[in-house]
Amino acid sequence: MNERRLRQVLLATTPPDEIGAQRRAWRVTRTAFSEREPTPWPIRNQRPIAAAAIAVAVLAATVSPPGRAVLDGVRDAVGTEKVVVGVPQARPAPFTPPTSGRVLVAAPTGVWTVAADGARRKLGSYAEATWSPQGRFVGVSKQHQLSALTPKGVVRWTISQPRIRHPRWAPSGFRVAYLSGSSIRVVAGDGTADRRLDGAEAVAPAWKPGEEHVLGYIGKGGRVNVVNTDSGAVLWTGSGSAAAQQLDWSRDGRRLVTAARYGSGFGLTVFDGFGRRRQFLLFPGRFVQFALSPGGRELALIRRAGPRSELVTVDIDNLRRSEVVFSGKGRFSDIQWSPDGRWLLLGWASADQWLFIRSANVSKIKAVSSLRIQFDPGGAGRGAFPRIEGWCCPKQG
Amino acid sequence: MGPEPARDSYRERGPLERGRSYTKRAMAGLRRDERAWIRGAQAGSLSDLEALFRAHWPRAYRAAYLVVHDGAAAEDIAQESFLAAIRALDRFDRGRPFGPWLHRIVVNRAIDWARARALRAEVGDGALAAVGEHERARDGFSPPVVAALAALSPEHRAVIVLRHLLEYTPGEIAELLELPRGTVNSRLRRGLDELADRLEGDGW
C-alpha cells in the first residue's frame, strides 16, 4: 500500500456539498455562540448580590375588585419582593376542564386524577404517573417502585428497581418503558418480563405511535435511539446531545422531535421516520417543556426568557413558523394538549394557576387558581406546584 | 470585550480556500494562532470563533465523511461536534490543542453512527438499507480508494483516517480513541492490508 498516495487521495477527496455544509454549519455555530452566556470567572471574596425587586405584572388591562383581591392574595416570593400574579378572576376551586377527558396530576401529596366533571381522586402517594392508552390503567412510580393501578387506585401489579423515573405506557397497552438509574427498561403491561434495554440519559422515553413497541430514547452520550423493544433491533440512531431534555413523536409517528440545551438557548431537531434529520433550529430562552398536538403538526412549547415565560406554538414542518401565544411573569411549568386538540392546559407555577387556553382563539382563557391547596386538602398548600402528567381519553376507559 | 455584531462573512470572503496544508510545519503555525483564537472566542469574539471554525471544521467534516461515507450524517456529526465545542468553550484549556479534542468527538461519533448503520443492515431492514444506498449514490464521485475504505469496518476506517488524513501518530490515535497502542497498530496494519487487497490491480 502506497501510503503517500493514499494520503494524497484522502486529502483530495471532496465530501458532498462541502461548501453548502460549511455555510449551514457556520450559521448554526454562530447562532449558538451568540446566544451563549459566557461563564464568568469566579471572583474571590465576592459578596452575594442581593436579589433585585421584581415588578408586579397584570395580564388584563383593567382589574376588577375580585381581580384585585386575587392580586393581594396571590404571592410568590422570589428574592425579597412579592411578585407575579396570573390571570385575574381565576376560579379558586373546584373546577371542571373545559372539554372531555381526564387530567392526571402529580402533586407533593401524590398522584391524582381530575375527571371531566371536576371530581378529584387521589390514587396514592406516588411521584410520577402515565395513562395507559385508553385510560383503563395508570402507571405510577416512586423511588424504587413501579405499579399499575386502576383509575380508582387499586394496585394491579408492582415491580421494584432502583431509582425509577419517567414511566411511559405504550400505545398498544402491552408495554411500559421506564428509566431505572442510568438504564432504560421495559416491562410487559401485566408486570412480567421486566428487562433492561440499554443505557440512557435522564430523558423520558417516547413510544412511537402506530408501530408496535417501537421506542425512542436518548442513549448514553446523547444519541437518539429508536429501537424495537421486542426484538431489540436498533431501527435507527440520530445525532443528539448529552444536553437533551425531551423527545417525543408526532401523533402520526412520522416525526420525532427532540429538544436540547445549546448555550443559553435551546435547539429543536425534527427527524423523519428513517432517522434523517429534517430540521434543526435554535431558539432563545431556557427550554422547559413541549407537547405535540393530537391532530397534526403543531407543537406547543414553554420557555423561560429572563423574568418571563412564554408559551409558543411551532409548526414542526417548518420550525421557523412559530408564534408566541401567551406570556407572563415568572415560571410556566407544564403544557398539555386536550385529547381533542382544542385546548392547551398551561401550568403557571409562579401564579399558582392553571390556564386552559383555547388553542384556536387565544383570547379565550379559563383560569383556575390555588392549585397547590387543591391537591393538598387540609394542608397549607405550600409545596411544589402540581405537575400535569397527562390529559387522556374523551371517554372513561 | 463584548461579542461583535454578527455578519455573514461567508458572503464576504467565501468558504475556506482549498488546498490548506496539513503538514507539521503548517500545523505549528496554526497552533500559535489557535491559542489566540480560543482566547478571543472565550472573550466573546465572533471573528475569532470564525477563524477557529474555518481552521478546523473542513477537516472534521472530511474525516467524518470518510468514516461514515454519508454526506448528511457527516454534516450532522461535524456540526454537532462543533456545537459541543461551543458549549465547552469557557472550560477549554488553551494550553491544549483544539484539533485533537475536536477530532476525538468527531471520530467517536462517526464510529458510533457507522456501527449503528451496519447493525441496521444486519437485521435486514431492507427499506432503510435501500435509503442508505440511494443517499450514497447521490453523494457524487467516490474514487476507488474511498469506496474501498467504505467497505472496511468503522474501526479500521477511523484509524486510517486519523493516521493518513489527520496525520496523528499511532500513539496519539491510541490516546484519542482510548485504545491500547498495540490495538491501533494492529488495526492500521489490517486496514491497510485490506485496502490493498481491494485495490489490487489499480496500481496500489
Contacts between the chains, C-beta under 8 A, distances in Angstrom:
chain1	res1	chain2	res2	distance
A	1	B	192	4.6
A	1	B	193	7.4
A	1	B	195	6.0
A	1	B	196	4.3
A	1	B	204	6.1
A	2	B	204	5.8
A	3	B	164	6.4
A	3	B	192	7.3
A	5	B	204	7.2
A	6	B	145	6.5
A	6	B	160	7.9
A	6	B	164	5.4
A	6	B	192	7.8
A	6	B	195	7.5
A	6	B	204	7.9
A	7	B	164	4.8
A	7	B	165	7.2
A	7	B	167	7.9
A	9	B	143	5.8
A	9	B	145	4.9
A	9	B	146	7.3
A	10	B	62	8.0
A	10	B	66	6.5
A	10	B	145	7.6
A	10	B	146	7.8
A	10	B	161	7.1
A	10	B	164	5.7
A	10	B	165	4.4
A	11	B	22	7.0
A	11	B	165	6.7
A	13	B	62	6.8
A	13	B	65	7.6
A	13	B	66	6.7
A	13	B	142	7.9
A	13	B	143	6.7
A	13	B	146	5.4
A	14	B	140	7.7
A	15	B	61	5.7
A	15	B	62	5.6
A	15	B	65	3.8
A	15	B	71	6.0
A	15	B	74	6.0
A	15	B	139	7.9
A	16	B	65	7.7
A	16	B	71	3.7
A	16	B	138	7.5
A	16	B	139	4.5
A	16	B	140	5.1
A	17	B	71	6.3
A	17	B	75	8.0
A	18	B	15	7.7
A	18	B	58	7.1
A	18	B	61	6.7
A	18	B	62	7.8
A	19	B	15	4.8
A	21	B	61	6.1
A	21	B	71	7.4
A	21	B	74	7.8
A	21	B	75	4.3
A	21	B	78	7.5
A	22	B	10	7.6
A	22	B	15	5.1
A	22	B	16	7.2
A	22	B	57	6.2
A	22	B	58	6.7
A	22	B	61	7.1
A	23	B	10	5.3
A	23	B	15	7.0
A	24	B	75	7.2
A	24	B	79	7.5
A	25	B	53	7.8
A	25	B	57	6.1
A	25	B	61	7.6
A	25	B	75	6.9
A	25	B	78	6.4
A	25	B	79	4.4
A	25	B	82	6.5
A	26	B	10	6.1
A	26	B	50	7.3
A	26	B	53	6.0
A	26	B	57	7.7
A	27	B	8	8.0
A	28	B	79	5.9
A	28	B	83	6.9
A	29	B	49	7.3
A	29	B	53	5.9
A	29	B	79	7.4
A	29	B	82	5.3
A	29	B	83	6.7
A	29	B	86	6.4
A	30	B	6	6.0
A	30	B	46	6.7
A	30	B	49	7.5
A	30	B	50	7.6
A	32	B	83	5.5
A	32	B	86	4.9
A	32	B	87	7.9
A	33	B	3	7.7
A	33	B	41	7.5
A	33	B	46	6.6
A	33	B	49	5.4
A	33	B	86	5.4
A	34	B	3	6.1
A	34	B	6	5.9
A	34	B	46	7.0
A	36	B	86	6.3
A	36	B	87	7.7
A	36	B	89	7.6
A	38	B	42	7.1
A	38	B	43	7.7
A	38	B	44	6.1
A	38	B	90	5.7
A	39	B	90	4.4
A	39	B	91	7.7
A	221	B	112	7.7
A	223	B	112	6.5
A	231	B	123	7.6
A	233	B	119	7.9
A	233	B	120	7.9
A	233	B	123	4.4
A	233	B	125	7.4
A	234	B	116	5.8
A	234	B	119	5.4
A	234	B	120	6.5
A	234	B	123	7.7
A	235	B	120	6.9
A	235	B	125	6.7
A	235	B	128	7.3
A	236	B	116	7.3
A	236	B	120	6.6
A	236	B	128	6.7
A	237	B	112	7.3
A	237	B	113	6.8
A	237	B	116	4.2
A	238	B	76	7.8
A	239	B	73	7.8
A	239	B	76	4.5
A	239	B	77	6.3
A	239	B	80	4.7
A	239	B	109	7.0
A	239	B	113	7.6
A	240	B	80	8.0
A	241	B	80	7.0
A	241	B	83	7.6
A	241	B	84	7.8
A	243	B	87	6.9
A	262	B	83	6.2
A	262	B	86	7.6
A	262	B	87	7.0
A	263	B	86	6.3
A	263	B	87	6.5
A	274	B	127	7.9
A	274	B	128	6.0
A	274	B	131	5.4
A	275	B	128	7.9
A	276	B	72	6.5
A	276	B	131	7.9
A	277	B	72	7.3
A	277	B	76	5.8
